[in-house]
Amino acid sequence: MTGARSKKSAEQIVKYADMFTAMGTEPRLRIMQLLLSAHPDGLVVGEIQTELGIPNSTLSHHLEKLKNEDLVRVRRDSTFLWYSANTDALQELLGFLYAECCTRNKAIQPDKIITVCK
């Protein structure tokens, strides 16, 4: 592997590790699951709070962490903040895992992943 390619690969690993870390708590994973269920429109903060029962200050912290890792997007509509899952970032993250586990060394057969998702 060339030096530049190795550096890019290392940077990607750091990026993906940070993304996994951001989702690595139960409340944040629940937030991601909820936002994915509301895709593509997303939800306002109050709806997320009502659905998950997370206090406002704690929810803000979790949403900020997910936003900082580009896992969620936020848009303002009047006085409301709408949060939605960034499916492009999730696709990139899942593509990384898929390439490593299912195509490069065939640790998991691709058809097993598709079966789980159905």
Backbone as CSV, one residue per row, in Angstrom:
resi,resn,N_x,N_y,N_z,CA_x,CA_y,CA_z,C_x,C_y,C_z
1,MET,0.848,-1.168,0.000,0.000,0.000,0.000,0.895,1.233,0.000
2,THR,0.581,2.193,-0.820,1.390,3.398,-0.890,1.162,4.255,0.345
3,GLY,2.086,5.197,0.591,1.992,6.057,1.761,0.731,6.897,1.785
4,ALA,0.394,7.515,0.647,-0.805,8.360,0.583,-2.067,7.529,0.776
5,ARG,-2.096,6.365,0.179,-3.265,5.493,0.314,-3.403,4.992,1.750
6,SER,-2.269,4.670,2.361,-2.267,4.206,3.742,-2.763,5.303,4.680
7,LYS,-2.344,6.549,4.425,-2.777,7.671,5.251,-4.277,7.883,5.117
8,LYS,-4.787,7.810,3.874,-6.229,7.971,3.658,-6.993,6.864,4.370
9,SER,-6.508,5.646,4.287,-7.154,4.517,4.953,-7.166,4.729,6.467
10,ALA,-6.056,5.198,7.011,-5.985,5.449,8.451,-6.957,6.549,8.856
11,GLU,-7.078,7.584,8.047,-8.020,8.669,8.334,-9.459,8.165,8.290
12,GLN,-9.740,7.287,7.334,-11.091,6.725,7.250,-11.394,5.881,8.483
13,ILE,-10.431,5.097,8.933,-10.633,4.266,10.121,-10.958,5.141,11.321
14,VAL,-10.227,6.246,11.488,-10.492,7.170,12.590,-11.903,7.733,12.466
15,LYS,-12.283,8.141,11.269,-13.624,8.696,11.031,-14.702,7.673,11.388
16,TYR,-14.552,6.449,10.910,-15.550,5.417,11.185,-15.587,5.062,12.667
17,ALA,-14.431,5.022,13.312,-14.394,4.740,14.751,-15.148,5.821,15.518
18,ASP,-14.958,7.074,15.115,-15.681,8.164,15.766,-17.186,8.043,15.547
19,MET,-17.583,7.610,14.360,-19.009,7.435,14.073,-19.591,6.322,14.941
20,PHE,-18.856,5.209,15.047,-19.329,4.116,15.893,-19.382,4.546,17.359
21,THR,-18.390,5.315,17.786,-18.377,5.805,19.163,-19.598,6.676,19.423
22,ALA,-19.938,7.535,18.463,-21.099,8.406,18.624,-22.382,7.603,18.777
23,MET,-22.480,6.483,18.108,-23.684,5.648,18.205,-23.574,4.614,19.316
24,GLY,-22.454,4.617,20.025,-22.150,3.549,20.968,-22.800,3.637,22.329
25,THR,-23.811,4.470,22.468,-24.573,4.477,23.713,-26.023,4.143,23.386
26,GLU,-26.699,3.571,24.350,-28.081,3.139,24.128,-28.986,4.296,23.718
27,PRO,-28.929,5.470,24.374,-29.822,6.556,23.938,-29.546,7.010,22.506
28,ARG,-28.279,7.097,22.115,-27.962,7.565,20.760,-28.373,6.543,19.713
29,LEU,-28.233,5.281,20.037,-28.680,4.257,19.095,-30.197,4.282,18.965
30,ARG,-30.895,4.537,20.065,-32.356,4.683,20.006,-32.748,5.901,19.178
31,ILE,-31.998,7.002,19.318,-32.263,8.198,18.517,-32.090,7.878,17.041
32,MET,-31.000,7.190,16.696,-30.764,6.834,15.295,-31.888,5.945,14.768
33,GLN,-32.293,4.983,15.551,-33.377,4.084,15.135,-34.665,4.869,14.899
34,LEU,-34.972,5.790,15.794,-36.176,6.598,15.656,-36.103,7.494,14.423
35,LEU,-34.950,8.129,14.214,-34.809,9.008,13.048,-34.862,8.225,11.743
36,LEU,-34.329,7.022,11.745,-34.419,6.190,10.542,-35.866,5.787,10.273
37,SER,-36.627,5.564,11.332,-38.042,5.203,11.131,-38.840,6.391,10.613
38,ALA,-38.343,7.605,10.827,-39.032,8.814,10.370,-38.420,9.354,9.077
39,HIS,-37.567,8.592,8.449,-36.891,9.028,7.221,-37.895,9.133,6.079
40,PRO,-37.846,10.119,5.228,-36.805,11.137,5.104,-37.137,12.451,5.814
41,ASP,-38.348,12.592,6.337,-38.764,13.878,6.897,-38.048,14.231,8.193
42,GLY,-37.805,13.233,9.018,-37.194,13.495,10.316,-38.226,13.887,11.351
43,LEU,-37.728,14.337,12.491,-38.590,14.694,13.611,-38.087,15.976,14.255
44,VAL,-39.005,16.703,14.869,-38.591,17.859,15.666,-38.145,17.345,17.028
45,VAL,-37.359,18.163,17.702,-36.771,17.759,18.979,-37.844,17.305,19.967
46,GLY,-38.950,18.029,20.032,-40.017,17.671,20.967,-40.578,16.282,20.718
47,GLU,-40.678,15.907,19.449,-41.176,14.561,19.118,-40.177,13.486,19.555
48,ILE,-38.901,13.762,19.356,-37.867,12.804,19.784,-37.925,12.656,21.300
49,GLN,-38.024,13.783,21.985,-38.061,13.780,23.448,-39.282,13.020,23.966
50,THR,-40.428,13.271,23.386,-41.655,12.586,23.810,-41.558,11.087,23.568
51,GLU,-41.074,10.714,22.395,-40.988,9.300,22.035,-40.008,8.530,22.914
52,LEU,-38.867,9.144,23.213,-37.810,8.418,23.925,-37.736,8.735,25.419
53,GLY,-38.401,9.801,25.855,-38.394,10.141,27.271,-37.031,10.582,27.788
54,ILE,-36.259,11.225,26.937,-34.939,11.712,27.325,-35.068,13.188,27.708
55,PRO,-34.549,13.579,28.876,-34.615,14.997,29.261,-33.995,15.896,28.196
56,ASN,-34.533,17.104,28.069,-34.144,18.017,27.002,-32.640,18.281,26.953
57,SER,-32.021,18.579,28.092,-30.587,18.892,28.077,-29.767,17.672,27.669
58,THR,-30.176,16.509,28.104,-29.474,15.277,27.732,-29.668,14.975,26.258
59,LEU,-30.900,15.169,25.773,-31.188,14.939,24.363,-30.359,15.869,23.488
60,SER,-30.261,17.125,23.871,-29.445,18.078,23.106,-27.998,17.614,23.007
61,HIS,-27.470,17.111,24.101,-26.097,16.596,24.116,-25.948,15.434,23.133
62,HIS,-26.877,14.493,23.180,-26.803,13.323,22.295,-26.942,13.734,20.827
63,LEU,-27.883,14.604,20.537,-28.077,15.050,19.156,-26.839,15.792,18.642
64,GLU,-26.229,16.579,19.486,-25.026,17.317,19.086,-23.886,16.352,18.761
65,LYS,-23.731,15.325,19.573,-22.679,14.326,19.317,-22.922,13.626,17.982
66,LEU,-24.157,13.243,17.709,-24.486,12.588,16.441,-24.299,13.539,15.268
67,LYS,-24.659,14.795,15.470,-24.494,15.802,14.417,-23.010,16.055,14.134
68,ASN,-22.201,16.117,15.179,-20.771,16.356,15.007,-20.086,15.262,14.197
69,GLU,-20.614,14.062,14.239,-20.048,12.951,13.465,-20.771,12.768,12.140
70,ASP,-21.624,13.721,11.798,-22.363,13.756,10.522,-23.342,12.594,10.373
71,LEU,-23.801,12.056,11.493,-24.771,10.965,11.443,-26.203,11.475,11.363
72,VAL,-26.415,12.694,11.834,-27.731,13.315,11.712,-27.569,14.696,11.090
73,ARG,-28.617,15.111,10.443,-28.673,16.452,9.857,-29.765,17.224,10.584
74,VAL,-29.585,18.520,10.625,-30.578,19.375,11.270,-30.935,20.504,10.313
75,ARG,-32.218,20.820,10.282,-32.668,21.950,9.481,-33.655,22.765,10.310
76,ARG,-33.610,24.058,10.115,-34.506,24.957,10.844,-35.711,25.259,9.964
77,ASP,-36.873,25.162,10.563,-38.119,25.543,9.907,-38.868,26.427,10.900
78,SER,-38.791,27.733,10.678,-39.367,28.704,11.597,-38.665,28.565,12.949
79,THR,-39.398,28.199,13.983,-38.783,28.047,15.305,-38.454,26.596,15.632
80,PHE,-38.683,25.692,14.685,-38.477,24.268,14.936,-37.159,23.784,14.333
81,LEU,-36.501,22.905,15.064,-35.325,22.210,14.543,-35.749,20.790,14.199
82,TRP,-35.570,20.441,12.940,-35.899,19.107,12.446,-34.613,18.299,12.330
83,TYR,-34.594,17.128,12.926,-33.443,16.236,12.846,-33.803,15.043,11.969
84,SER,-32.854,14.648,11.144,-33.048,13.462,10.303,-31.736,12.685,10.232
85,ALA,-31.867,11.396,9.984,-30.689,10.543,9.843,-29.981,10.892,8.545
86,ASN,-28.669,10.970,8.588,-27.876,11.196,7.376,-27.603,9.824,6.757
87,THR,-28.469,9.428,5.862,-28.357,8.090,5.285,-27.125,7.944,4.390
88,ASP,-26.626,9.035,3.850,-25.391,8.953,3.057,-24.220,8.531,3.941
89,ALA,-24.116,9.125,5.119,-23.043,8.772,6.050,-23.207,7.332,6.536
90,LEU,-24.437,6.935,6.812,-24.677,5.561,7.255,-24.348,4.559,6.151
91,GLN,-24.682,4.909,4.925,-24.354,4.027,3.799,-22.842,3.867,3.662
92,GLU,-22.115,4.955,3.842,-20.652,4.888,3.772,-20.102,3.996,4.884
93,LEU,-20.632,4.152,6.087,-20.183,3.355,7.223,-20.505,1.873,7.026
94,LEU,-21.710,1.590,6.582,-22.095,0.196,6.326,-21.318,-0.392,5.154
95,GLY,-21.037,0.436,4.157,-20.225,-0.017,3.032,-18.832,-0.418,3.473
96,PHE,-18.255,0.336,4.391,-16.940,-0.008,4.948,-16.997,-1.374,5.624
97,LEU,-17.991,-1.568,6.478,-18.114,-2.863,7.165,-18.346,-3.995,6.172
98,TYR,-19.219,-3.747,5.221,-19.530,-4.773,4.224,-18.284,-5.168,3.445
99,ALA,-17.500,-4.180,3.026,-16.284,-4.470,2.266,-15.317,-5.301,3.090
100,GLU,-15.199,-4.985,4.372,-14.245,-5.698,5.218,-14.717,-7.108,5.571
101,CYS,-15.992,-7.272,5.831,-16.443,-8.576,6.325,-17.010,-9.490,5.249
102,CYS,-17.478,-8.928,4.168,-18.229,-9.747,3.224,-17.591,-9.886,1.850
103,THR,-16.701,-9.001,1.486,-16.126,-9.101,0.149,-14.638,-9.403,0.182
104,ARG,-13.918,-8.732,1.068,-12.473,-8.889,1.093,-12.055,-10.260,1.588
105,ASN,-12.542,-10.668,2.747,-12.118,-11.961,3.282,-13.267,-12.944,3.474
106,LYS,-14.467,-12.538,3.100,-15.652,-13.406,3.138,-15.920,-14.001,4.524
107,ALA,-15.663,-13.218,5.573,-15.943,-13.673,6.936,-17.437,-13.935,7.128
108,ILE,-18.248,-13.142,6.446,-19.702,-13.324,6.461,-20.162,-13.349,5.013
109,GLN,-20.985,-14.293,4.685,-21.492,-14.395,3.325,-22.489,-13.265,3.067
110,PRO,-22.362,-12.563,1.944,-23.253,-11.424,1.651,-24.732,-11.773,1.734
111,ASP,-25.121,-12.958,1.308,-26.544,-13.311,1.347,-27.062,-13.394,2.785
112,LYS,-26.200,-13.633,3.748,-26.619,-13.673,5.165,-26.973,-12.264,5.645
113,ILE,-26.269,-11.258,5.148,-26.561,-9.874,5.516,-27.911,-9.474,4.931
114,ILE,-28.154,-9.817,3.710,-29.413,-9.470,3.059,-30.564,-10.169,3.761
115,THR,-30.401,-11.426,4.161,-31.434,-12.169,4.856,-31.791,-11.500,6.174
116,VAL,-30.806,-11.032,6.914,-31.037,-10.370,8.187,-31.828,-9.083,7.997
117,CYS,-31.583,-8.385,6.918,-32.221,-7.086,6.672,-33.654,-7.203,6.182
118,LYS,-34.089,-8.344,5.733,-35.454,-8.497,5.218,-36.459,-8.646,6.310
